[in-house]
Amino acid sequence: MHPAMTGALVGLGIGVVLFIFDYSVLRGRAAERAKKAHKSVVTFDQTDKLRISALLRFVIFLPPGFALLFWMLK
């Protein structure tokens, strides 16, 4: 397999795992805040939304970055 393809797949895998982990942590914190406020609906605040969007942008650029890195190293 071409090194760039390998790098892109590795970057995609790392990005997806990172996004799922961070989203679950943020969801848990939002659930704790909703429980403390005695609300039944869990919602993200503005800081959480900005963090998710920043992480999503990072995950989008991670596979091309890893592809370039793997291509340059081989």
N, C-alpha and C positions, 0 to 999 in steps of 0.2 A: 504494500500500500504506500502511496506517496506520503512523504513526511508532512506535507502541509495538510493533507486530509487527516492524518493521525492527530496532528496538533489541533485541528479544528474540532475533531470529535472529543478529544481530551478536554479542551476548553469548554465545549458545550456541556459535557458531563459535570465538570466542576461548577460551571455557572448554574446549572439546574439544581444541583445539590445545595449550593450556597443560597439560592433564592428560596427553595423550599424550607430550609432550616431557618433562615431569617424571617420568612413570612409566618412560620409556626410560632416563633418566639414573640413576634409582634402581636399575633392573634391572641396568644396567652396573656400578654400584658394588657391588651385591650379588654379581655374577658375579666381580668382581675379588677380593672378600673370600673367596668360596668357592674360587677358584683358589689364593690364598695359604694357605688352610687345608687345601688338598689334598682338597676335598670335591667330589663330582660333582653334588650337588643344590644349586641356588641357592635360598636362602630370605632373606626380608626380616627384619631385626631389628626390635625394638620401635619404635625411632625412625623407621625407614622406614614402618612400618605407621601410626604416628600422623601422619606427614607426608602420606601418601596419603589418609588419612581426612579430615584437615583440608582438603586441596586438593579433595577430592570435595564436601565441604560448601560450599566457596567456589564451585565450579563450579555447584552447584545453585542458589545465590542470585544468581549473575552474570546470567543472562538476565532475571529480573524487575527487577533493578537497572538494567540497560541499557534495558529497556523503559520504565521510569519516567523515566530520564534523557532518552531520546529524545522521549518524550511531553511532558516539561516544556520542552524546548528548542524544539520546533516550535509 
